[in-house]
Amino acid sequence: MIISRTPLRMSFVGGGTDLASYYRHEHGAVVSTTIDKYVYIMIDHNYDKDKIRLSYSRLEEVTDPDNIKHDIIREAIKLTKTPKGIALIVHSEVPSKGSGLGSSSTFTVGLLNALYSYQGKRKSAHDLAEEASRIEIDILKNPIGKQDQYAAAFGGFNYITFNDDGSVFVDPVVMSKKIKSKLQKNLIVFNTGITKRSNHALSHQKKKMEKEKDTIQTMNMMKNLTINIQDSLSKGDIKDFGVLLHKNWLLKKQLSHKISNPDMDKIYEKGLKAGAVGGKLLGAGGRGYMVFYCEKKHQKELRDALKDLRELEYSFEPEGSKIIYLDEK
């Protein structure tokens, strides 16, 4: 039996510059962190060596991998050349649909890690991220970028660069332990309860980048914020972190009318009026979790203002996808 554990992520600034339609022309960059909320993949021997049994939000049992309905599982099993005779179970600590926490790519990375480990093979974080990107972007043609795959595979609080040749660099954001701890305490995350799919927002953003120069200029400004946010953290000016989050959110909303909606805007405005310095919707837009930067003295007001929303309790996670259980019997 093999069990992999892979962390979800929060993306702060630069989101969208990890799309190939952007970084093929000039490099993209994002700043993000993984958190201690995970997707678990368990793989064991199946009772029938000629079948593949799957348990996620539904049950499947097939004799031919091509007949697997779950597209990511199907393509991952084919890519890794995993033999039949397995039973695979998926568990996520956070409901994956519409979370905005990178759950799909986290799942893909963790799945690949488990499938390779089950076969006695070891893959680097870079290889897991690249193969997850290949499945989601190249094979399944999902209109997404590459940041979530790298965040999940490497783990930690990182500055991730996307180069025009397709290569990706992952560098830790340098800050003191004291600043990191204070930042974590000042970042408050709420589940908006809205789970509308965001692929339309990404598709719309991608098309605008291909046609409109103003969109590229906006993306450039968002990318520049990644440098500003690194500087603020290294200098210990974390209040500026909240200001930069707010700037990024305003710029992001210019990219597509699908990025936000009236319900999200109301939640955001309530947060600001209650004392938050800034924030953003996590993920591609229109759904999921919202993060606010709010100093301790205003946090009770913020929680009172958004008391109808469920708060996500979390901690920063320094590690990426890993195998947490291995029984070779």
VMD Tcl script that draws the C-alpha trace (Angstrom):
set ca {
  {0.00 0.00 0.00}
  {1.09 3.55 -0.83}
  {-0.32 6.82 0.50}
  {0.72 10.20 -0.91}
  {-0.04 13.52 0.75}
  {0.01 16.71 -1.33}
  {-0.68 20.25 -0.07}
  {-3.13 22.79 -1.42}
  {-1.89 26.31 -2.10}
  {-2.71 30.00 -1.74}
  {-1.60 32.20 -4.63}
  {-1.03 35.87 -3.82}
  {0.21 37.87 -6.82}
  {1.05 37.28 -10.47}
  {-1.67 34.74 -11.21}
  {-2.32 34.44 -14.95}
  {1.28 35.10 -15.96}
  {1.76 31.32 -15.69}
  {-0.39 30.87 -18.81}
  {1.62 29.93 -21.91}
  {-0.13 32.67 -23.88}
  {1.73 35.11 -21.63}
  {5.07 33.53 -20.72}
  {5.84 32.46 -24.30}
  {6.32 36.18 -25.02}
  {7.91 37.28 -21.75}
  {8.54 35.47 -18.50}
  {5.79 35.13 -15.93}
  {6.06 35.07 -12.14}
  {3.88 34.32 -9.13}
  {4.25 34.31 -5.36}
  {2.39 31.57 -3.51}
  {2.52 29.28 -0.51}
  {1.30 25.79 0.26}
  {-0.87 25.23 3.34}
  {-1.54 22.33 5.69}
  {-4.67 21.16 3.86}
  {-4.05 18.10 1.75}
  {-5.20 15.70 -0.93}
  {-4.46 12.07 -0.07}
  {-4.12 9.26 -2.61}
  {-4.07 5.65 -1.42}
  {-3.16 2.80 -3.78}
  {-3.32 -0.87 -2.84}
  {-3.52 -4.21 -4.59}
  {-6.98 -4.94 -5.95}
  {-8.71 -8.22 -5.19}
  {-8.91 -8.78 -8.97}
  {-5.60 -8.39 -10.81}
  {-7.42 -7.76 -14.11}
  {-9.39 -4.77 -12.84}
  {-8.84 -1.19 -11.71}
  {-11.05 -0.05 -8.85}
  {-11.45 3.65 -8.13}
  {-13.10 5.48 -5.25}
  {-13.38 9.28 -5.35}
  {-16.70 11.15 -5.43}
  {-18.00 8.10 -7.29}
  {-17.00 4.46 -7.72}
  {-15.54 2.95 -10.87}
  {-14.33 -0.52 -11.74}
  {-12.90 -1.18 -15.19}
  {-10.76 -3.73 -17.00}
  {-9.44 -1.23 -19.56}
  {-7.84 2.07 -18.43}
  {-9.32 3.78 -21.50}
  {-12.77 3.24 -20.00}
  {-12.03 5.23 -16.84}
  {-14.44 8.17 -16.69}
  {-12.27 10.35 -14.43}
  {-10.09 12.04 -17.05}
  {-7.09 12.87 -14.84}
  {-6.93 9.38 -13.31}
  {-7.28 7.82 -16.76}
  {-4.46 9.83 -18.28}
  {-2.19 9.47 -15.22}
  {-2.52 5.68 -15.23}
  {-1.76 5.62 -18.95}
  {1.19 8.02 -18.66}
  {2.78 6.13 -15.76}
  {2.05 2.77 -17.38}
  {0.57 1.52 -14.13}
  {-0.54 -2.13 -14.47}
  {-4.05 -3.29 -13.68}
  {-4.84 -4.86 -10.35}
  {-4.94 -1.69 -8.26}
  {-7.47 -0.12 -5.94}
  {-7.22 3.66 -5.69}
  {-8.90 5.89 -3.10}
  {-8.96 9.71 -3.09}
  {-9.55 11.92 -0.07}
  {-9.37 15.71 0.12}
  {-9.47 17.69 3.38}
  {-11.13 20.58 1.56}
  {-14.02 20.09 -0.88}
  {-12.24 20.24 -4.21}
  {-15.00 21.65 -6.39}
  {-14.43 25.35 -6.90}
  {-12.08 25.86 -3.94}
  {-9.58 28.11 -5.73}
  {-6.84 26.39 -3.74}
  {-5.33 24.56 -6.71}
  {-7.06 21.30 -5.84}
  {-7.12 19.83 -9.36}
  {-3.37 20.19 -9.88}
  {-2.66 19.14 -6.29}
  {-4.64 15.99 -6.98}
  {-2.78 15.35 -10.24}
  {0.66 15.78 -8.63}
  {-0.25 13.55 -5.69}
  {-1.75 10.93 -8.00}
  {1.40 10.75 -10.12}
  {3.57 10.54 -7.00}
  {1.50 7.63 -5.67}
  {1.34 5.77 -8.99}
  {5.11 5.96 -9.54}
  {5.88 5.04 -5.92}
  {3.53 2.04 -6.18}
  {5.72 0.80 -9.02}
  {8.91 1.39 -7.04}
  {9.87 4.48 -9.06}
  {10.94 7.85 -7.67}
  {10.25 11.12 -9.44}
  {11.62 14.54 -8.55}
  {9.33 17.44 -7.67}
  {10.18 19.01 -11.02}
  {9.24 15.84 -12.92}
  {5.94 15.50 -11.03}
  {5.05 19.14 -11.77}
  {5.93 18.84 -15.46}
  {4.01 15.61 -15.95}
  {0.99 16.99 -14.10}
  {1.12 20.07 -16.38}
  {1.36 17.81 -19.41}
  {-1.75 15.88 -18.39}
  {-3.87 18.91 -17.50}
  {-2.73 21.36 -20.18}
  {-1.38 19.39 -23.14}
  {-3.47 16.21 -23.02}
  {-6.76 17.36 -21.48}
  {-6.50 20.90 -22.93}
  {-7.62 22.64 -19.73}
  {-7.13 26.43 -20.03}
  {-4.93 26.69 -16.95}
  {-1.37 27.71 -16.09}
  {1.51 25.87 -14.46}
  {1.78 27.51 -11.05}
  {-0.42 25.09 -9.11}
  {1.46 21.99 -10.23}
  {4.81 23.45 -9.15}
  {3.44 24.79 -5.88}
  {2.02 21.37 -4.95}
  {5.11 19.42 -6.00}
  {7.73 21.65 -4.31}
  {5.80 23.05 -1.34}
  {6.74 26.12 0.67}
  {6.47 29.88 0.26}
  {7.94 30.50 -3.19}
  {8.65 32.88 -6.02}
  {7.97 30.84 -9.16}
  {9.22 32.00 -12.57}
  {7.84 30.80 -15.92}
  {10.29 31.23 -18.79}
  {9.59 31.64 -22.51}
  {11.16 28.24 -23.26}
  {8.67 26.53 -20.95}
  {11.13 25.98 -18.10}
  {10.12 26.86 -14.54}
  {12.27 28.03 -11.62}
  {11.12 27.70 -8.01}
  {12.88 29.90 -5.45}
  {11.96 30.27 -1.76}
  {10.85 33.74 -0.67}
  {13.39 34.91 1.90}
  {11.91 36.26 5.15}
  {12.54 35.83 8.85}
  {10.62 33.24 10.91}
  {9.08 36.09 12.90}
  {7.75 37.79 9.77}
  {6.45 34.54 8.32}
  {4.62 33.76 11.56}
  {3.10 37.24 11.75}
  {2.08 37.11 8.10}
  {0.31 33.80 8.63}
  {-1.60 35.21 11.60}
  {-2.64 38.27 9.57}
  {-3.92 36.33 6.54}
  {-7.54 35.37 7.21}
  {-9.26 33.03 4.74}
  {-13.00 32.57 4.26}
  {-15.01 30.13 2.20}
  {-17.36 32.28 0.12}
  {-19.63 29.30 -0.48}
  {-19.64 30.04 -4.21}
  {-18.44 27.14 -6.38}
  {-19.08 28.40 -9.89}
  {-16.52 27.00 -12.33}
  {-13.67 29.33 -13.27}
  {-12.51 27.83 -16.58}
  {-14.58 30.43 -18.41}
  {-12.67 33.21 -16.66}
  {-9.35 31.69 -17.66}
  {-10.45 31.14 -21.25}
  {-11.70 34.72 -21.48}
  {-8.46 36.04 -19.99}
  {-6.39 33.93 -22.41}
  {-8.31 35.23 -25.46}
  {-7.93 38.83 -24.31}
  {-4.17 38.37 -23.92}
  {-3.95 37.13 -27.47}
  {-5.82 40.16 -28.85}
  {-5.46 43.17 -26.57}
  {-2.24 45.03 -25.73}
  {-3.89 46.64 -22.69}
  {-4.37 43.18 -21.17}
  {-0.68 42.38 -21.58}
  {0.22 45.69 -19.90}
  {-2.05 44.83 -16.98}
  {-0.40 41.42 -16.71}
  {3.01 43.09 -16.71}
  {1.95 45.25 -13.76}
  {0.70 42.18 -11.90}
  {4.02 40.45 -12.52}
  {5.91 43.47 -11.19}
  {3.98 43.14 -7.94}
  {5.74 39.80 -7.34}
  {9.03 41.69 -7.00}
  {7.43 44.30 -4.73}
  {5.94 41.65 -2.48}
  {9.28 39.85 -2.18}
  {10.93 43.11 -1.15}
  {8.25 43.89 1.43}
  {8.66 40.47 3.05}
  {12.44 40.55 3.09}
  {12.31 44.02 4.70}
  {9.66 42.93 7.18}
  {7.07 45.43 5.93}
  {4.15 43.02 5.95}
  {1.46 45.70 6.02}
  {2.64 46.54 2.51}
  {1.87 42.89 1.68}
  {-1.82 43.68 2.18}
  {-1.60 46.83 0.06}
  {-0.01 44.82 -2.77}
  {-2.69 42.14 -2.50}
  {-5.30 44.86 -3.00}
  {-3.46 46.28 -6.03}
  {-3.21 42.79 -7.54}
  {-6.95 42.21 -7.02}
  {-7.88 45.49 -8.72}
  {-5.60 44.69 -11.65}
  {-6.91 41.13 -11.91}
  {-10.49 42.36 -12.15}
  {-9.50 44.41 -15.20}
  {-8.56 41.23 -17.08}
  {-12.05 39.81 -17.36}
  {-15.55 40.58 -16.16}
  {-15.71 36.90 -15.18}
  {-12.96 37.25 -12.55}
  {-15.45 38.45 -9.94}
  {-19.18 38.92 -9.54}
  {-21.49 41.13 -7.41}
  {-21.58 38.62 -4.54}
  {-17.79 38.42 -4.39}
  {-17.47 42.20 -4.61}
  {-19.82 42.62 -1.64}
  {-17.76 40.20 0.45}
  {-14.57 42.02 -0.47}
  {-15.99 45.44 0.33}
  {-17.28 44.21 3.68}
  {-13.79 42.96 4.47}
  {-12.17 46.30 3.66}
  {-14.74 48.26 5.65}
  {-14.10 45.99 8.64}
  {-10.40 46.86 8.65}
  {-8.69 44.54 6.18}
  {-5.86 46.27 4.28}
  {-6.37 44.18 1.16}
  {-7.10 40.73 -0.14}
  {-8.08 38.71 -3.16}
  {-10.15 35.83 -4.37}
  {-8.04 32.69 -4.51}
  {-8.01 30.85 -7.81}
  {-9.03 31.96 -11.27}
  {-12.11 33.92 -10.25}
  {-15.81 33.84 -9.55}
  {-15.73 31.18 -6.82}
  {-13.98 29.60 -3.87}
  {-12.03 31.06 -0.96}
  {-11.13 34.69 -0.30}
  {-8.05 35.77 1.65}
  {-7.71 39.07 3.52}
  {-4.68 40.71 5.04}
  {-5.92 42.06 8.35}
  {-3.89 43.15 11.36}
  {-4.73 41.69 14.75}
  {-6.48 44.80 16.07}
  {-9.14 44.57 13.34}
  {-9.55 40.79 13.09}
  {-12.56 40.57 15.40}
  {-14.34 43.22 13.31}
  {-13.49 41.30 10.14}
  {-14.79 38.03 11.52}
  {-17.96 39.72 12.79}
  {-18.56 41.35 9.41}
  {-18.20 38.01 7.62}
  {-19.72 35.80 10.29}
  {-21.97 34.11 7.73}
  {-18.90 32.67 6.01}
  {-16.86 29.74 7.28}
  {-13.25 30.58 8.12}
  {-10.51 28.22 6.97}
  {-8.04 27.51 9.75}
  {-4.62 26.72 8.30}
  {-0.85 26.98 8.66}
  {1.85 27.44 6.03}
  {3.21 24.10 4.81}
  {6.94 23.94 3.99}
  {6.87 20.58 2.17}
  {5.42 19.50 -1.15}
  {3.99 16.18 -2.30}
  {5.38 13.26 -0.32}
  {4.80 9.60 0.39}
  {3.64 9.28 3.99}
  {3.01 5.53 4.07}
  {4.70 2.67 2.29}
  {3.96 -1.01 2.86}
  {5.68 -3.20 0.30}
  {3.95 -6.45 1.32}
}
mol new
graphics top color blue
foreach p $ca { graphics top sphere $p radius 0.5 }
foreach p [lrange $ca 0 end-1] q [lrange $ca 1 end] { graphics top cylinder $p $q radius 0.2 }
display resetview
